[in-house]
C-alpha cells in the first residue's frame, strides 16, 4: 500500500509538472505570434518589477491568453474531479456531472436568461442558479425517507437532463437569430469570454470545492464496497453524498456558466487516471483535477489555432478527443470480459 501511495504521489507530481509546461505553451501559442521571451517581462511588469513592456505583448499575454489559460485549467479541473467523485459515489463507470443534472440545469438557466431576459451578460449567474436548482431537485427526488438511493439519483438525473435539453431546444426555437448564434456557440463550449474578472468569479466557486472534495477520499474508497459496507466502516454515507453532490454542483455550475456545456472531460479523464494510478481516491481526485486541466488547455490551444483566425468550439474538440478514447475503453472492457 505504501509503495502504491508513493507511486501515486509521483504520478501527481509528474502531472503537475506537465500542467505547468502545457500552461506556459497555452500562453505562448496562438493565432498571433508573440516572442515567448516577452511573457516573463509582462508578468514582471504587472508585479512592479520592471518599468515598461511592449504594449502588444502586454495586451495579448496579460489581457487575453493568461486569463484564458487560468479559466481553462479551472474548468477542466472542476469537471474531472467531479466526474471522479461521481463515479466513485455511484460505483458507475459512466457517471459524470451531467448525470446529476448539473450541466443540463446550468445550460437551461443560461439559455433562458439569454432568450427570455434578452441579455447574454446574465448567462453566467443564471447558469449557476440553474445548476444548483436542478441538482437540488434530483437529490430530493432520489430521497427515500432519510436515505438517498444512488441508482434513483442517476435515473432522476437522466430524466431532468432530458427535460432540460428539451426546454433548451424550445427556447432556441423561439429565439431570434442573434440570440441563437450566441447561445449555440456557448452551448458547444467556448473560452472566448475569459477575463481576469471572470477568472476571479469562477475561482470563488471552484477553488474551495477543489480543496474540500479530497477530504472525502477515504469515504469514497469505502463506498466502492457499497453503501452499507461504508456505513459499517463508520462513514456517514448520506452526508458524504450530500457534500459531494453540492461541491460538484458549485464547481460544474461555474464551469458551465463561463465555458458552456463541455462534455467528456469529466468522463474520460478519471478513467485514464484510474488506469494509470489506480482507484484510490486520495490519488485519483487530485490527479483527475490536474489531468482535466491539461486536457482543457490542450483543447483550447487547438480551438484557437486549427482554424485561425476563426475559433472552434472547445466542446467539439473535447468530444473529438474523448469519444474515441472512450470507445477504446469499451473495447478493452469487452476483451477482458471475453477472456473471463
N, C-alpha and C positions, 0 to 999 in steps of 0.2 A: 504493500500500500504506500509506504514511504517513497519507494522508488517511482511508483506511478505518479504520486503527487509532485515529486521533483521534476519528472518529465513534463507534467502539465504546466508547471511554473516556467520551465524553459520554453515550452511552446508559447505561452502567453508573452514572454519577453521577446521572442523572435517575431511574433505577430505585431507587438508594439513597435519594434524597430522597423518592420515593413510598413506599418502605418505612417511613421514619420517620413520614410522615403516617398511613399505614394502621395502624402500630403504636400511635400515640397514639389513633387512633379506636378501636382494639380495646380499649384501656384504659378508654375513656370510655363506649363503647356497650355496653349490656347490659340484662337484664330489670329490674334495679333502677337507678333514676335517681339518680345522684350528681353534684353540680356538677363540671364539668371543672376549675374553679379549685382544687379540693381536691387534684388529682393532684400538682402541683409541691410542695405543702405536705407531702403524705405522703412523697414522696421525700426532701425536705429533712429531715423528722423522722428518717427512718432513716439519714440521713447525719450526724445530730447537729447540724444547722444551726438547727433550731427546737426549742423545749422541749415543745410539745404539739400534738396533732392530733385532729380529730374521730374517735372510735373506730369509727364506722360506715364512714366513708370509708377509714380505715386497713385495716379488715378486708376491704372489697371490693376496693380497689385493690392493696394490698400482698400480701394472702394469696390472692386469687382471680385477679384479672384480669392483673396483671403477669406472674406465673409462667405463666399460660396463653398470653399473647402470646409470651413467650420460647420456650416449648415448641413452639407452632405454627410460629414462624419457623425454629427448628432443624429440625423435621421436614420442612417444605416445602423448605428449602434442601438438606437431605440427599437427599431423593427426586429433586429436579430436577437437581442436579449429577450424581448417579449416573446418571440417565437420559441426560443429555447425553454422559457418558463412555461409557456402553454403546452408544449409537447411533453414536458415532464409532469405537469399537473394533471393533464388528461390521459397520460400514458398512450398518446396517439401520435404517430409519426407524421400525420397530415395536419396536425393542429398548427395554427398560426394566429396572429392577432385578428385577422379578418373573421375567423370563426366565432368570435365572441361579440361581433357586431361593431367593433371599434371603427374599422375602415369604412364600412357602409354608412354608419351613423355620421362619421365625420364628413364623408362625401355629400350626404344628404343635407347636412347643415350648411355646408359651404355653397352648394349649388342653389339651395333655397334662398340663402341670403343674396346671392348674385342675381337670381332671376326675379324673385318676388320683391326683394329690397332694392334691386336695381343698382347695386354697387358691388364691385369686386373688392373694395377696400375692407369690407366687414367679413369677408370669407374666412380668414383665419380664426377669428373669435367664434363665429358660428360653427365652424368645423370642430373646434374643441368642445363646445357645448353639445353639439350633436353626438360626438363620440362618447362623452360621459353619460348622456341621457340613454342612448341605446345600450350601452354596456350595463347600466343600472337596470334597464328593462330586462335584458337577457338574464342577468343574475337573479332577479326576483322571479322570473318565470321558471328558473331551474330550482327554486327552493321548494322543498317538501318538508313542511314543518320548520324545524330549525336547521335542517341539513340541505346542502347544495349537491345535487346529483350531477356528476361530471358529464355523463352522456346526454342528460337532458339539457345541460347548458350548451353543448355542441349543437344539438338539434335546434334549440331555440335560437342560437346564433346564426345558423344557416337560414332559418326562416326570416329572421329580422334582416339579415343581409339581402335576401331575395326581395323582401318588401322595400328596403331602402333603394335597391337598384331599380325597381320598377318606378318608384316615385322620382328618382333622379331622371330616368328616361322621360317621364311625363313632363317634368319641369323643363327639360331641354326642348321638348316638343313645342311648348308654349312660349319659349324664349325668342327674342329677336336675334338677328344674325350676329351682331357684335357680341352679345352675351354668350351665344352658343360658341363662337370662336374662342373666347377667353376661357369658358368653362371646360370645353373639350380638351384644350391644351393642358389645363390644370389637372383634369382627371387622369390624363396619361402620364402625369408626373413631370415636374419642372422645378429647377432650382434657380430660374432666372430672376426671381424676386428676392434673392438673398441680399441682405444689407446688415450692417452692424446692429441696427435696431431689431431687425427680425431675428438675428442670432441671439441677442440678449433675451428676447421674449421666449424663443424656443428653448434656450438653456434653462430658464426658470422651470419649465415643465419637464425637461428631460434629464438634466444632470443629477438632481436629487434622487429620482427613481433609479437611475443607473447605479448609484452607490448604495441604495437601500435594498434593491432586489437580491443581490448576493447574500444578504443576511438570511434569506430563506433557502439557501442552497442545501443545507442538511435536511431540512423538511422535505424539499423536493426529491432528494435522494431516497428518503424513506417512502414517499408517495409512489415511487416507481414500483414498490412491492404491492401497493394497493392502499386505499384509504383506511381500511380497518387496521391493517398492519402498521401504518404510520401512526394511527391513534394509539395503538397499544405500545408503540415505542415512545410515547409521551408527547407527540406533536398535536397541537390544536389544528386539525385539518381545515375546519371551517374558517378559522382566522387566516390561515396561510392562503387559502383560495381567495378569500375576500381581498387580502392585501395584494396578491399577485395580479388579480384582475384589475384592481384600482390603479396600481402602478403602471400596468400595461396600457390602461385607458388614457392616462395622462401622457405617457410617452408617445404612443402611437397617434393619439389625437393631435398632439402638437406637430408630429411629423406630417400627418395628412393635411393639417391646416396650412403649413407653409410650403410643402413639397408636392402635395397632391397624393393620389392613390397609387402607391408604388408596390407592386406585387413581387413575390418570390424571394425577396431578401430574407424575411422572417421565416421562410420555409426551408430554403436551401442551405443557408449559412450554418444554422445549428446542426444540420445533418452532416455537412462536411467537417465541421469541428469535432463532432462526436465520433466520426470515423477515424480521425487522426489522433485525438487526445483522450477519447473515452467519454463515458456518460456521467462522470462525477460533476455535479452542478457547481461545485466550488471552483472548478476549472472551466466548465462548459459556459457558464453565464458570462464571465468577463471575456473569455476568448471569443465567444459569439459576438459580443458587442464590438470588439476590435475588428473581427473579420467582416462584420456587416459594414463598419465604417470604411474598410478598404474596398469592399465591393461597390459601395455607393460612389466613392471617389473615382474608381476606375470607370464606372458607368457614366459619371458626369463628364470626365475628360473625353470619353468617346462621344458623348452627346454634343460637346462644344466643338469638336474638331472633325468628325467624319463628314459633315455636310456644311462646313464653314463657308460663308458667314452665317448661314441658317443654323438653327439649333434643333436637334432631335429630342423628342420627349424621353426623359431618362427612364420612365417606367417601361417604355417599349424595350429599351436596351437591357434592363434588369430581367425582363421576361425572356429576351433572346438568349441571355447568358444562363438564366436559371432553369428554364424549361427543359433544354436538352440534358442538363446535368441531372435534373430530377427524373427524367425518363431513364437515364443511365442507372440511377439508383434503383429504380423499379426492376430493371433487367437483372441487376446484381441480386436483388431480393428473390426474384423468380428463380434464378440459378441456384441459390442456396436452398430454397425450398425443394427444388427438383432433386438436388443431391441427397436431401434428407429422405 
